[in-house]
Amino acid sequence: LNMVSKQFTETLSKHGLAPIESVGKDFDPNFHEALMQEYVEGKRPNEVVKEFQKGYALNGRVVRAAKVVVSSDKQ
Protein backbone atom coordinates (compact mmCIF):
# COMPACT_ATOMS: atom_id res chain seq x y z
CA LEU A 1 0.00 0.00 0.00
CA ASN A 2 2.87 2.37 0.79
CA MET A 3 4.45 1.68 -2.60
CA VAL A 4 1.21 2.50 -4.42
CA SER A 5 0.83 5.71 -2.41
CA LYS A 6 4.43 6.72 -3.17
CA GLN A 7 4.00 6.03 -6.91
CA PHE A 8 0.74 8.00 -6.98
CA THR A 9 2.39 10.96 -5.24
CA GLU A 10 5.38 10.85 -7.60
CA THR A 11 3.07 10.75 -10.65
CA LEU A 12 1.12 13.77 -9.42
CA SER A 13 4.39 15.62 -8.75
CA LYS A 14 5.57 14.95 -12.31
CA HIS A 15 2.40 16.64 -13.57
CA GLY A 16 2.95 19.75 -11.44
CA LEU A 17 1.12 19.05 -8.17
CA ALA A 18 3.01 20.28 -5.10
CA PRO A 19 2.05 20.47 -1.40
CA ILE A 20 1.86 23.92 0.18
CA GLU A 21 4.25 24.26 3.12
CA SER A 22 2.50 25.94 6.04
CA VAL A 23 3.78 25.35 9.57
CA GLY A 24 6.32 27.95 10.62
CA LYS A 25 5.54 30.23 7.66
CA ASP A 26 3.74 33.58 7.76
CA PHE A 27 0.01 33.42 7.11
CA ASP A 28 -0.80 34.18 3.46
CA PRO A 29 -4.51 34.28 2.55
CA ASN A 30 -3.61 33.26 -1.01
CA PHE A 31 -2.38 29.87 0.22
CA HIS A 32 -3.91 29.41 3.69
CA GLU A 33 -7.39 29.33 5.15
CA ALA A 34 -7.34 30.33 8.83
CA LEU A 35 -9.75 28.26 10.90
CA MET A 36 -8.82 29.84 14.22
CA GLN A 37 -6.28 31.94 16.10
CA GLU A 38 -4.39 30.71 19.13
CA TYR A 39 -1.88 32.37 21.43
CA VAL A 40 1.36 30.37 21.46
CA GLU A 41 4.32 31.38 23.61
CA GLY A 42 7.38 32.23 21.53
CA LYS A 43 5.58 32.51 18.19
CA ARG A 44 5.26 35.78 16.30
CA PRO A 45 1.79 37.08 15.34
CA ASN A 46 0.34 35.70 12.08
CA GLU A 47 2.66 32.68 12.03
CA VAL A 48 1.06 29.35 11.12
CA VAL A 49 1.35 27.06 14.16
CA LYS A 50 -0.78 24.04 13.17
CA GLU A 51 -2.09 22.53 9.98
CA PHE A 52 -5.47 20.78 9.97
CA GLN A 53 -5.53 19.95 6.25
CA LYS A 54 -2.68 20.03 3.74
CA GLY A 55 -3.01 22.39 0.80
CA TYR A 56 -1.92 21.76 -2.78
CA ALA A 57 -0.93 23.82 -5.81
CA LEU A 58 -1.02 22.65 -9.42
CA ASN A 59 1.52 24.39 -11.66
CA GLY A 60 1.69 27.34 -9.26
CA ARG A 61 -2.10 27.76 -8.86
CA VAL A 62 -3.80 26.83 -5.60
CA VAL A 63 -6.05 23.79 -5.96
CA ARG A 64 -6.86 23.53 -2.25
CA ALA A 65 -5.81 26.04 0.40
CA ALA A 66 -4.22 24.67 3.56
CA LYS A 67 -6.50 24.86 6.61
CA VAL A 68 -4.40 26.23 9.45
CA VAL A 69 -4.26 27.72 12.94
CA VAL A 70 -2.58 31.13 13.15
CA SER A 71 -0.83 32.56 16.22
CA SER A 72 -2.23 35.70 17.78
CA ASP A 73 -0.49 38.39 19.80
CA LYS A 74 -2.99 38.38 22.69
CA GLN A 75 -3.88 35.70 25.22
mmCIF file of the N, C-alpha and C atoms, coordinates in Angstrom:
data_MODEL
# 
_entry.id   MODEL 
# 
loop_
_atom_site.group_PDB 
_atom_site.id 
_atom_site.type_symbol 
_atom_site.label_atom_id 
_atom_site.label_alt_id 
_atom_site.label_comp_id 
_atom_site.label_asym_id 
_atom_site.label_entity_id 
_atom_site.label_seq_id 
_atom_site.pdbx_PDB_ins_code 
_atom_site.Cartn_x 
_atom_site.Cartn_y 
_atom_site.Cartn_z 
_atom_site.occupancy 
_atom_site.B_iso_or_equiv 
_atom_site.pdbx_formal_charge 
_atom_site.auth_seq_id 
_atom_site.auth_comp_id 
_atom_site.auth_asym_id 
_atom_site.auth_atom_id 
_atom_site.pdbx_PDB_model_num 
ATOM 1   N N  . LEU A 1 1  ? 0.830  -1.198 0.000   1.00 0.00 ? 1  LEU A N  1 
ATOM 2   C CA . LEU A 1 1  ? 0.000  0.000  0.000   1.00 0.00 ? 1  LEU A CA 1 
ATOM 3   C C  . LEU A 1 1  ? 0.873  1.262  0.000   1.00 0.00 ? 1  LEU A C  1 
ATOM 4   N N  . ASN A 1 2  ? 1.965  1.220  0.753   1.00 0.00 ? 2  ASN A N  1 
ATOM 5   C CA . ASN A 1 2  ? 2.873  2.373  0.786   1.00 0.00 ? 2  ASN A CA 1 
ATOM 6   C C  . ASN A 1 2  ? 3.511  2.615  -0.573  1.00 0.00 ? 2  ASN A C  1 
ATOM 7   N N  . MET A 1 3  ? 3.837  1.535  -1.279  1.00 0.00 ? 3  MET A N  1 
ATOM 8   C CA . MET A 1 3  ? 4.448  1.678  -2.598  1.00 0.00 ? 3  MET A CA 1 
ATOM 9   C C  . MET A 1 3  ? 3.483  2.321  -3.582  1.00 0.00 ? 3  MET A C  1 
ATOM 10  N N  . VAL A 1 4  ? 2.227  1.928  -3.529  1.00 0.00 ? 4  VAL A N  1 
ATOM 11  C CA . VAL A 1 4  ? 1.215  2.505  -4.423  1.00 0.00 ? 4  VAL A CA 1 
ATOM 12  C C  . VAL A 1 4  ? 1.033  3.988  -4.108  1.00 0.00 ? 4  VAL A C  1 
ATOM 13  N N  . SER A 1 5  ? 0.973  4.319  -2.824  1.00 0.00 ? 5  SER A N  1 
ATOM 14  C CA . SER A 1 5  ? 0.827  5.715  -2.407  1.00 0.00 ? 5  SER A CA 1 
ATOM 15  C C  . SER A 1 5  ? 2.017  6.551  -2.881  1.00 0.00 ? 5  SER A C  1 
ATOM 16  N N  . LYS A 1 6  ? 3.227  6.004  -2.742  1.00 0.00 ? 6  LYS A N  1 
ATOM 17  C CA . LYS A 1 6  ? 4.431  6.718  -3.171  1.00 0.00 ? 6  LYS A CA 1 
ATOM 18  C C  . LYS A 1 6  ? 4.424  6.930  -4.686  1.00 0.00 ? 6  LYS A C  1 
ATOM 19  N N  . GLN A 1 7  ? 4.056  5.909  -5.452  1.00 0.00 ? 7  GLN A N  1 
ATOM 20  C CA . GLN A 1 7  ? 4.001  6.029  -6.910  1.00 0.00 ? 7  GLN A CA 1 
ATOM 21  C C  . GLN A 1 7  ? 2.953  7.045  -7.342  1.00 0.00 ? 7  GLN A C  1 
ATOM 22  N N  . PHE A 1 8  ? 1.806  7.045  -6.666  1.00 0.00 ? 8  PHE A N  1 
ATOM 23  C CA . PHE A 1 8  ? 0.744  7.997  -6.976  1.00 0.00 ? 8  PHE A CA 1 
ATOM 24  C C  . PHE A 1 8  ? 1.214  9.425  -6.722  1.00 0.00 ? 8  PHE A C  1 
ATOM 25  N N  . THR A 1 9  ? 1.870  9.641  -5.585  1.00 0.00 ? 9  THR A N  1 
ATOM 26  C CA . THR A 1 9  ? 2.389  10.959 -5.235  1.00 0.00 ? 9  THR A CA 1 
ATOM 27  C C  . THR A 1 9  ? 3.446  11.416 -6.232  1.00 0.00 ? 9  THR A C  1 
ATOM 28  N N  . GLU A 1 10 ? 4.343  10.508 -6.625  1.00 0.00 ? 10 GLU A N  1 
ATOM 29  C CA . GLU A 1 10 ? 5.377  10.849 -7.603  1.00 0.00 ? 10 GLU A CA 1 
ATOM 30  C C  . GLU A 1 10 ? 4.765  11.205 -8.961  1.00 0.00 ? 10 GLU A C  1 
ATOM 31  N N  . THR A 1 11 ? 3.732  10.476 -9.374  1.00 0.00 ? 11 THR A N  1 
ATOM 32  C CA . THR A 1 11 ? 3.069  10.753 -10.649 1.00 0.00 ? 11 THR A CA 1 
ATOM 33  C C  . THR A 1 11 ? 2.413  12.131 -10.631 1.00 0.00 ? 11 THR A C  1 
ATOM 34  N N  . LEU A 1 12 ? 1.744  12.451 -9.530  1.00 0.00 ? 12 LEU A N  1 
ATOM 35  C CA . LEU A 1 12 ? 1.122  13.771 -9.417  1.00 0.00 ? 12 LEU A CA 1 
ATOM 36  C C  . LEU A 1 12 ? 2.177  14.880 -9.420  1.00 0.00 ? 12 LEU A C  1 
ATOM 37  N N  . SER A 1 13 ? 3.304  14.631 -8.775  1.00 0.00 ? 13 SER A N  1 
ATOM 38  C CA . SER A 1 13 ? 4.391  15.619 -8.747  1.00 0.00 ? 13 SER A CA 1 
ATOM 39  C C  . SER A 1 13 ? 4.951  15.864 -10.141 1.00 0.00 ? 13 SER A C  1 
ATOM 40  N N  . LYS A 1 14 ? 5.067  14.814 -10.939 1.00 0.00 ? 14 LYS A N  1 
ATOM 41  C CA . LYS A 1 14 ? 5.568  14.952 -12.308 1.00 0.00 ? 14 LYS A CA 1 
ATOM 42  C C  . LYS A 1 14 ? 4.652  15.826 -13.157 1.00 0.00 ? 14 LYS A C  1 
ATOM 43  N N  . HIS A 1 15 ? 3.370  15.847 -12.820 1.00 0.00 ? 15 HIS A N  1 
ATOM 44  C CA . HIS A 1 15 ? 2.397  16.636 -13.566 1.00 0.00 ? 15 HIS A CA 1 
ATOM 45  C C  . HIS A 1 15 ? 2.168  18.025 -12.961 1.00 0.00 ? 15 HIS A C  1 
ATOM 46  N N  . GLY A 1 16 ? 2.987  18.389 -11.956 1.00 0.00 ? 16 GLY A N  1 
ATOM 47  C CA . GLY A 1 16 ? 2.951  19.751 -11.441 1.00 0.00 ? 16 GLY A CA 1 
ATOM 48  C C  . GLY A 1 16 ? 2.242  19.959 -10.117 1.00 0.00 ? 16 GLY A C  1 
ATOM 49  N N  . LEU A 1 17 ? 1.783  18.896 -9.464  1.00 0.00 ? 17 LEU A N  1 
ATOM 50  C CA . LEU A 1 17 ? 1.118  19.055 -8.169  1.00 0.00 ? 17 LEU A CA 1 
ATOM 51  C C  . LEU A 1 17 ? 2.158  19.117 -7.059  1.00 0.00 ? 17 LEU A C  1 
ATOM 52  N N  . ALA A 1 18 ? 2.055  20.116 -6.191  1.00 0.00 ? 18 ALA A N  1 
ATOM 53  C CA . ALA A 1 18 ? 3.011  20.282 -5.098  1.00 0.00 ? 18 ALA A CA 1 
ATOM 54  C C  . ALA A 1 18 ? 2.259  20.644 -3.822  1.00 0.00 ? 18 ALA A C  1 
ATOM 55  N N  . PRO A 1 19 ? 2.677  20.084 -2.674  1.00 0.00 ? 19 PRO A N  1 
ATOM 56  C CA . PRO A 1 19 ? 2.053  20.466 -1.405  1.00 0.00 ? 19 PRO A CA 1 
ATOM 57  C C  . PRO A 1 19 ? 2.458  21.885 -1.010  1.00 0.00 ? 19 PRO A C  1 
ATOM 58  N N  . ILE A 1 20 ? 1.575  22.572 -0.315  1.00 0.00 ? 20 ILE A N  1 
ATOM 59  C CA . ILE A 1 20 ? 1.856  23.924 0.180   1.00 0.00 ? 20 ILE A CA 1 
ATOM 60  C C  . ILE A 1 20 ? 2.421  23.790 1.591   1.00 0.00 ? 20 ILE A C  1 
ATOM 61  N N  . GLU A 1 21 ? 3.630  24.295 1.792   1.00 0.00 ? 21 GLU A N  1 
ATOM 62  C CA . GLU A 1 21 ? 4.254  24.259 3.118   1.00 0.00 ? 21 GLU A CA 1 
ATOM 63  C C  . GLU A 1 21 ? 3.617  25.346 3.984   1.00 0.00 ? 21 GLU A C  1 
ATOM 64  N N  . SER A 1 22 ? 3.246  24.994 5.218   1.00 0.00 ? 22 SER A N  1 
ATOM 65  C CA . SER A 1 22 ? 2.496  25.935 6.039   1.00 0.00 ? 22 SER A CA 1 
ATOM 66  C C  . SER A 1 22 ? 3.112  26.208 7.399   1.00 0.00 ? 22 SER A C  1 
ATOM 67  N N  . VAL A 1 23 ? 3.365  25.179 8.177   1.00 0.00 ? 23 VAL A N  1 
ATOM 68  C CA . VAL A 1 23 ? 3.776  25.346 9.568   1.00 0.00 ? 23 VAL A CA 1 
ATOM 69  C C  . VAL A 1 23 ? 5.111  26.085 9.638   1.00 0.00 ? 23 VAL A C  1 
ATOM 70  N N  . GLY A 1 24 ? 5.127  27.139 10.454  1.00 0.00 ? 24 GLY A N  1 
ATOM 71  C CA . GLY A 1 24 ? 6.322  27.954 10.620  1.00 0.00 ? 24 GLY A CA 1 
ATOM 72  C C  . GLY A 1 24 ? 6.411  29.109 9.638   1.00 0.00 ? 24 GLY A C  1 
ATOM 73  N N  . LYS A 1 25 ? 5.544  29.151 8.653   1.00 0.00 ? 25 LYS A N  1 
ATOM 74  C CA . LYS A 1 25 ? 5.538  30.227 7.655   1.00 0.00 ? 25 LYS A CA 1 
ATOM 75  C C  . LYS A 1 25 ? 4.566  31.321 8.097   1.00 0.00 ? 25 LYS A C  1 
ATOM 76  N N  . ASP A 1 26 ? 4.701  32.506 7.512   1.00 0.00 ? 26 ASP A N  1 
ATOM 77  C CA . ASP A 1 26 ? 3.741  33.583 7.761   1.00 0.00 ? 26 ASP A CA 1 
ATOM 78  C C  . ASP A 1 26 ? 2.425  33.262 7.070   1.00 0.00 ? 26 ASP A C  1 
ATOM 79  N N  . PHE A 1 27 ? 1.323  33.644 7.689   1.00 0.00 ? 27 PHE A N  1 
ATOM 80  C CA . PHE A 1 27 ? 0.007  33.416 7.109   1.00 0.00 ? 27 PHE A CA 1 
ATOM 81  C C  . PHE A 1 27 ? -0.141 34.213 5.818   1.00 0.00 ? 27 PHE A C  1 
ATOM 82  N N  . ASP A 1 28 ? -0.563 33.541 4.768   1.00 0.00 ? 28 ASP A N  1 
ATOM 83  C CA . ASP A 1 28 ? -0.798 34.178 3.461   1.00 0.00 ? 28 ASP A CA 1 
ATOM 84  C C  . ASP A 1 28 ? -2.186 33.733 3.001   1.00 0.00 ? 28 ASP A C  1 
ATOM 85  N N  . PRO A 1 29 ? -3.147 34.661 2.926   1.00 0.00 ? 29 PRO A N  1 
ATOM 86  C CA . PRO A 1 29 ? -4.511 34.276 2.548   1.00 0.00 ? 29 PRO A CA 1 
ATOM 87  C C  . PRO A 1 29 ? -4.619 33.700 1.140   1.00 0.00 ? 29 PRO A C  1 
ATOM 88  N N  . ASN A 1 30 ? -3.591 33.861 0.320   1.00 0.00 ? 30 ASN A N  1 
ATOM 89  C CA . ASN A 1 30 ? -3.607 33.258 -1.008  1.00 0.00 ? 30 ASN A CA 1 
ATOM 90  C C  . ASN A 1 30 ? -3.370 31.752 -0.963  1.00 0.00 ? 30 ASN A C  1 
ATOM 91  N N  . PHE A 1 31 ? -2.714 31.279 0.105   1.00 0.00 ? 31 PHE A N  1 
ATOM 92  C CA . PHE A 1 31 ? -2.375 29.867 0.225   1.00 0.00 ? 31 PHE A CA 1 
ATOM 93  C C  . PHE A 1 31 ? -2.985 29.183 1.437   1.00 0.00 ? 31 PHE A C  1 
ATOM 94  N N  . HIS A 1 32 ? -3.421 29.969 2.428   1.00 0.00 ? 32 HIS A N  1 
ATOM 95  C CA . HIS A 1 32 ? -3.910 29.408 3.685   1.00 0.00 ? 32 HIS A CA 1 
ATOM 96  C C  . HIS A 1 32 ? -5.338 29.863 3.983   1.00 0.00 ? 32 HIS A C  1 
ATOM 97  N N  . GLU A 1 33 ? -6.073 28.991 4.638   1.00 0.00 ? 33 GLU A N  1 
ATOM 98  C CA . GLU A 1 33 ? -7.394 29.335 5.154   1.00 0.00 ? 33 GLU A CA 1 
ATOM 99  C C  . GLU A 1 33 ? -7.314 29.212 6.672   1.00 0.00 ? 33 GLU A C  1 
ATOM 100 N N  . ALA A 1 34 ? -7.451 30.329 7.372   1.00 0.00 ? 34 ALA A N  1 
ATOM 101 C CA . ALA A 1 34 ? -7.339 30.332 8.828   1.00 0.00 ? 34 ALA A CA 1 
ATOM 102 C C  . ALA A 1 34 ? -8.651 29.844 9.445   1.00 0.00 ? 34 ALA A C  1 
ATOM 103 N N  . LEU A 1 35 ? -8.561 28.785 10.221  1.00 0.00 ? 35 LEU A N  1 
ATOM 104 C CA . LEU A 1 35 ? -9.745 28.261 10.897  1.00 0.00 ? 35 LEU A CA 1 
ATOM 105 C C  . LEU A 1 35 ? -9.899 28.862 12.280  1.00 0.00 ? 35 LEU A C  1 
ATOM 106 N N  . MET A 1 36 ? -8.770 29.228 12.896  1.00 0.00 ? 36 MET A N  1 
ATOM 107 C CA . MET A 1 36 ? -8.817 29.842 14.222  1.00 0.00 ? 36 MET A CA 1 
ATOM 108 C C  . MET A 1 36 ? -7.482 30.506 14.527  1.00 0.00 ? 36 MET A C  1 
ATOM 109 N N  . GLN A 1 37 ? -7.503 31.327 15.591  1.00 0.00 ? 37 GLN A N  1 
ATOM 110 C CA . GLN A 1 37 ? -6.281 31.940 16.100  1.00 0.00 ? 37 GLN A CA 1 
ATOM 111 C C  . GLN A 1 37 ? -6.030 31.378 17.488  1.00 0.00 ? 37 GLN A C  1 
ATOM 112 N N  . GLU A 1 38 ? -4.762 31.278 17.834  1.00 0.00 ? 38 GLU A N  1 
ATOM 113 C CA . GLU A 1 38 ? -4.386 30.713 19.126  1.00 0.00 ? 38 GLU A CA 1 
ATOM 114 C C  . GLU A 1 38 ? -3.115 31.395 19.603  1.00 0.00 ? 38 GLU A C  1 
ATOM 115 N N  . TYR A 1 39 ? -3.092 31.777 20.880  1.00 0.00 ? 39 TYR A N  1 
ATOM 116 C CA . TYR A 1 39 ? -1.876 32.366 21.432  1.00 0.00 ? 39 TYR A CA 1 
ATOM 117 C C  . TYR A 1 39 ? -0.894 31.236 21.740  1.00 0.00 ? 39 TYR A C  1 
ATOM 118 N N  . VAL A 1 40 ? 0.312  31.351 21.217  1.00 0.00 ? 40 VAL A N  1 
ATOM 119 C CA . VAL A 1 40 ? 1.365  30.365 21.463  1.00 0.00 ? 40 VAL A CA 1 
ATOM 120 C C  . VAL A 1 40 ? 2.614  31.112 21.896  1.00 0.00 ? 40 VAL A C  1 
ATOM 121 N N  . GLU A 1 41 ? 3.116  30.747 23.070  1.00 0.00 ? 41 GLU A N  1 
ATOM 122 C CA . GLU A 1 41 ? 4.316  31.376 23.615  1.00 0.00 ? 41 GLU A CA 1 
ATOM 123 C C  . GLU A 1 41 ? 5.490  31.199 22.655  1.00 0.00 ? 41 GLU A C  1 
ATOM 124 N N  . GLY A 1 42 ? 6.177  32.294 22.356  1.00 0.00 ? 42 GLY A N  1 
ATOM 125 C CA . GLY A 1 42 ? 7.376  32.230 21.533  1.00 0.00 ? 42 GLY A CA 1 
ATOM 126 C C  . GLY A 1 42 ? 7.129  32.291 20.031  1.00 0.00 ? 42 GLY A C  1 
ATOM 127 N N  . LYS A 1 43 ? 5.893  32.409 19.625  1.00 0.00 ? 43 LYS A N  1 
ATOM 128 C CA . LYS A 1 43 ? 5.584  32.514 18.187  1.00 0.00 ? 43 LYS A CA 1 
ATOM 129 C C  . LYS A 1 43 ? 5.198  33.953 17.874  1.00 0.00 ? 43 LYS A C  1 
ATOM 130 N N  . ARG A 1 44 ? 5.594  34.411 16.697  1.00 0.00 ? 44 ARG A N  1 
ATOM 131 C CA . ARG A 1 44 ? 5.259  35.782 16.296  1.00 0.00 ? 44 ARG A CA 1 
ATOM 132 C C  . ARG A 1 44 ? 3.817  35.817 15.772  1.00 0.00 ? 44 ARG A C  1 
ATOM 133 N N  . PRO A 1 45 ? 3.163  36.970 15.844  1.00 0.00 ? 45 PRO A N  1 
ATOM 134 C CA . PRO A 1 45 ? 1.789  37.082 15.337  1.00 0.00 ? 45 PRO A CA 1 
ATOM 135 C C  . PRO A 1 45 ? 1.714  36.729 13.855  1.00 0.00 ? 45 PRO A C  1 
ATOM 136 N N  . ASN A 1 46 ? 0.627  36.108 13.465  1.00 0.00 ? 46 ASN A N  1 
ATOM 137 C CA . ASN A 1 46 ? 0.341  35.697 12.085  1.00 0.00 ? 46 ASN A CA 1 
ATOM 138 C C  . ASN A 1 46 ? 1.258  34.597 11.555  1.00 0.00 ? 46 ASN A C  1 
ATOM 139 N N  . GLU A 1 47 ? 1.868  33.837 12.439  1.00 0.00 ? 47 GLU A N  1 
ATOM 140 C CA . GLU A 1 47 ? 2.661  32.678 12.032  1.00 0.00 ? 47 GLU A CA 1 
ATOM 141 C C  . GLU A 1 47 ? 1.766  31.439 12.110  1.00 0.00 ? 47 GLU A C  1 
ATOM 142 N N  . VAL A 1 48 ? 1.846  30.577 11.127  1.00 0.00 ? 48 VAL A N  1 
ATOM 143 C CA . VAL A 1 48 ? 1.056  29.347 11.124  1.00 0.00 ? 48 VAL A CA 1 
ATOM 144 C C  . VAL A 1 48 ? 1.673  28.385 12.134  1.00 0.00 ? 48 VAL A C  1 
ATOM 145 N N  . VAL A 1 49 ? 0.847  27.940 13.119  1.00 0.00 ? 49 VAL A N  1 
ATOM 146 C CA . VAL A 1 49 ? 1.354  27.058 14.164  1.00 0.00 ? 49 VAL A CA 1 
ATOM 147 C C  . VAL A 1 49 ? 0.872  25.615 14.027  1.00 0.00 ? 49 VAL A C  1 
ATOM 148 N N  . LYS A 1 50 ? -0.258 25.398 13.367  1.00 0.00 ? 50 LYS A N  1 
ATOM 149 C CA . LYS A 1 50 ? -0.784 24.042 13.167  1.00 0.00 ? 50 LYS A CA 1 
ATOM 150 C C  . LYS A 1 50 ? -1.423 23.954 11.795  1.00 0.00 ? 50 LYS A C  1 
ATOM 151 N N  . GLU A 1 51 ? -1.467 22.755 11.278  1.00 0.00 ? 51 GLU A N  1 
ATOM 152 C CA . GLU A 1 51 ? -2.090 22.529 9.981   1.00 0.00 ? 51 GLU A CA 1 
ATOM 153 C C  . GLU A 1 51 ? -3.135 21.426 10.146  1.00 0.00 ? 51 GLU A C  1 
ATOM 154 N N  . PHE A 1 52 ? -4.404 21.767 9.875   1.00 0.00 ? 52 PHE A N  1 
ATOM 155 C CA . PHE A 1 52 ? -5.473 20.779 9.967   1.00 0.00 ? 52 PHE A CA 1 
ATOM 156 C C  . PHE A 1 52 ? -5.599 19.964 8.684   1.00 0.00 ? 52 PHE A C  1 
ATOM 157 N N  . GLN A 1 53 ? -5.411 20.624 7.553   1.00 0.00 ? 53 GLN A N  1 
ATOM 158 C CA . GLN A 1 53 ? -5.535 19.951 6.255   1.00 0.00 ? 53 GLN A CA 1 
ATOM 159 C C  . GLN A 1 53 ? -4.488 20.510 5.308   1.00 0.00 ? 53 GLN A C  1 
ATOM 160 N N  . LYS A 1 54 ? -3.743 19.626 4.667   1.00 0.00 ? 54 LYS A N  1 
ATOM 161 C CA . LYS A 1 54 ? -2.682 20.026 3.742   1.00 0.00 ? 54 LYS A CA 1 
ATOM 162 C C  . LYS A 1 54 ? -3.273 20.699 2.512   1.00 0.00 ? 54 LYS A C  1 
ATOM 163 N N  . GLY A 1 55 ? -2.591 21.705 2.018   1.00 0.00 ? 55 GLY A N  1 
ATOM 164 C CA . GLY A 1 55 ? -3.006 22.389 0.801   1.00 0.00 ? 55 GLY A CA 1 
ATOM 165 C C  . GLY A 1 55 ? -2.140 21.968 -0.371  1.00 0.00 ? 55 GLY A C  1 
ATOM 166 N N  . TYR A 1 56 ? -2.655 22.163 -1.586  1.00 0.00 ? 56 TYR A N  1 
ATOM 167 C CA . TYR A 1 56 ? -1.919 21.761 -2.785  1.00 0.00 ? 56 TYR A CA 1 
ATOM 168 C C  . TYR A 1 56 ? -2.031 22.827 -3.859  1.00 0.00 ? 56 TYR A C  1 
ATOM 169 N N  . ALA A 1 57 ? -0.964 22.921 -4.661  1.00 0.00 ? 57 ALA A N  1 
ATOM 170 C CA . ALA A 1 57 ? -0.929 23.825 -5.807  1.00 0.00 ? 57 ALA A CA 1 
ATOM 171 C C  . ALA A 1 57 ? -0.596 23.005 -7.049  1.00 0.00 ? 57 ALA A C  1 
ATOM 172 N N  . LEU A 1 58 ? -1.256 23.320 -8.155  1.00 0.00 ? 58 LEU A N  1 
ATOM 173 C CA . LEU A 1 58 ? -1.019 22.652 -9.423  1.00 0.00 ? 58 LEU A CA 1 
ATOM 174 C C  . LEU A 1 58 ? -0.446 23.671 -10.390 1.00 0.00 ? 58 LEU A C  1 
ATOM 175 N N  . ASN A 1 59 ? 0.812  23.467 -10.762 1.00 0.00 ? 59 ASN A N  1 
ATOM 176 C CA . ASN A 1 59 ? 1.523  24.389 -11.660 1.00 0.00 ? 59 ASN A CA 1 
ATOM 177 C C  . ASN A 1 59 ? 1.471  25.838 -11.160 1.00 0.00 ? 59 ASN A C  1 
ATOM 178 N N  . GLY A 1 60 ? 1.648  26.015 -9.848  1.00 0.00 ? 60 GLY A N  1 
ATOM 179 C CA . GLY A 1 60 ? 1.690  27.345 -9.263  1.00 0.00 ? 60 GLY A CA 1 
ATOM 180 C C  . GLY A 1 60 ? 0.341  27.937 -8.869  1.00 0.00 ? 60 GLY A C  1 
ATOM 181 N N  . ARG A 1 61 ? -0.762 27.263 -9.216  1.00 0.00 ? 61 ARG A N  1 
ATOM 182 C CA . ARG A 1 61 ? -2.096 27.760 -8.860  1.00 0.00 ? 61 ARG A CA 1 
ATOM 183 C C  . ARG A 1 61 ? -2.665 26.899 -7.740  1.00 0.00 ? 61 ARG A C  1 
ATOM 184 N N  . VAL A 1 62 ? -3.274 27.547 -6.756  1.00 0.00 ? 62 VAL A N  1 
ATOM 185 C CA . VAL A 1 62 ? -3.802 26.831 -5.596  1.00 0.00 ? 62 VAL A CA 1 
ATOM 186 C C  . VAL A 1 62 ? -5.020 25.997 -6.004  1.00 0.00 ? 62 VAL A C  1 
ATOM 187 N N  . VAL A 1 63 ? -4.942 24.703 -5.717  1.00 0.00 ? 63 VAL A N  1 
ATOM 188 C CA . VAL A 1 63 ? -6.052 23.795 -5.955  1.00 0.00 ? 63 VAL A CA 1 
ATOM 189 C C  . VAL A 1 63 ? -6.895 23.699 -4.685  1.00 0.00 ? 63 VAL A C  1 
ATOM 190 N N  . ARG A 1 64 ? -6.194 23.567 -3.547  1.00 0.00 ? 64 ARG A N  1 
ATOM 191 C CA . ARG A 1 64 ? -6.861 23.534 -2.247  1.00 0.00 ? 64 ARG A CA 1 
ATOM 192 C C  . ARG A 1 64 ? -5.984 24.269 -1.254  1.00 0.00 ? 64 ARG A C  1 
ATOM 193 N N  . ALA A 1 65 ? -6.548 25.278 -0.602  1.00 0.00 ? 65 ALA A N  1 
ATOM 194 C CA . ALA A 1 65 ? -5.805 26.042 0.400   1.00 0.00 ? 65 ALA A CA 1 
ATOM 195 C C  . ALA A 1 65 ? -5.615 25.191 1.653   1.00 0.00 ? 65 ALA A C  1 
ATOM 196 N N  . ALA A 1 66 ? -4.495 25.386 2.315   1.00 0.00 ? 66 ALA A N  1 
ATOM 197 C CA . ALA A 1 66 ? -4.218 24.671 3.556   1.00 0.00 ? 66 ALA A CA 1 
ATOM 198 C C  . ALA A 1 66 ? -5.078 25.261 4.672   1.00 0.00 ? 66 ALA A C  1 
ATOM 199 N N  . LYS A 1 67 ? -5.692 24.407 5.469   1.00 0.00 ? 67 LYS A N  1 
ATOM 200 C CA . LYS A 1 67 ? -6.497 24.861 6.607   1.00 0.00 ? 67 LYS A CA 1 
ATOM 201 C C  . LYS A 1 67 ? -5.602 24.855 7.837   1.00 0.00 ? 67 LYS A C  1 
ATOM 202 N N  . VAL A 1 68 ? -5.433 26.054 8.429   1.00 0.00 ? 68 VAL A N  1 
ATOM 203 C CA . VAL A 1 68 ? -4.403 26.232 9.447   1.00 0.00 ? 68 VAL A CA 1 
ATOM 204 C C  . VAL A 1 68 ? -4.909 26.983 10.680  1.00 0.00 ? 68 VAL A C  1 
ATOM 205 N N  . VAL A 1 69 ? -4.078 26.922 11.728  1.00 0.00 ? 69 VAL A N  1 
ATOM 206 C CA . VAL A 1 69 ? -4.259 27.715 12.942  1.00 0.00 ? 69 VAL A CA 1 
ATOM 207 C C  . VAL A 1 69 ? -3.154 28.759 12.945  1.00 0.00 ? 69 VAL A C  1 
ATOM 208 N N  . VAL A 1 70 ? -3.524 30.012 13.204  1.00 0.00 ? 70 VAL A N  1 
ATOM 209 C CA . VAL A 1 70 ? -2.581 31.126 13.149  1.00 0.00 ? 70 VAL A CA 1 
ATOM 210 C C  . VAL A 1 70 ? -2.375 31.665 14.557  1.00 0.00 ? 70 VAL A C  1 
ATOM 211 N N  . SER A 1 71 ? -1.119 32.014 14.882  1.00 0.00 ? 71 SER A N  1 
ATOM 212 C CA . SER A 1 71 ? -0.829 32.563 16.217  1.00 0.00 ? 71 SER A CA 1 
ATOM 213 C C  . SER A 1 71 ? -1.341 33.988 16.316  1.00 0.00 ? 71 SER A C  1 
ATOM 214 N N  . SER A 1 72 ? -1.763 34.335 17.526  1.00 0.00 ? 72 SER A N  1 
ATOM 215 C CA . SER A 1 72 ? -2.227 35.698 17.781  1.00 0.00 ? 72 SER A CA 1 
ATOM 216 C C  . SER A 1 72 ? -1.278 36.364 18.767  1.00 0.00 ? 72 SER A C  1 
ATOM 217 N N  . ASP A 1 73 ? -1.372 37.665 18.898  1.00 0.00 ? 73 ASP A N  1 
ATOM 218 C CA . ASP A 1 73 ? -0.487 38.391 19.796  1.00 0.00 ? 73 ASP A CA 1 
ATOM 219 C C  . ASP A 1 73 ? -1.080 38.585 21.190  1.00 0.00 ? 73 ASP A C  1 
ATOM 220 N N  . LYS A 1 74 ? -2.328 38.191 21.386  1.00 0.00 ? 74 LYS A N  1 
ATOM 221 C CA . LYS A 1 74 ? -2.992 38.380 22.686  1.00 0.00 ? 74 LYS A CA 1 
ATOM 222 C C  . LYS A 1 74 ? -3.440 37.040 23.236  1.00 0.00 ? 74 LYS A C  1 
ATOM 223 N N  . GLN A 1 75 ? -3.424 36.929 24.565  1.00 0.00 ? 75 GLN A N  1 
ATOM 224 C CA . GLN A 1 75 ? -3.881 35.699 25.223  1.00 0.00 ? 75 GLN A CA 1 
ATOM 225 C C  . GLN A 1 75 ? -5.363 35.642 25.319  1.00 0.00 ? 75 GLN A C  1 
# 
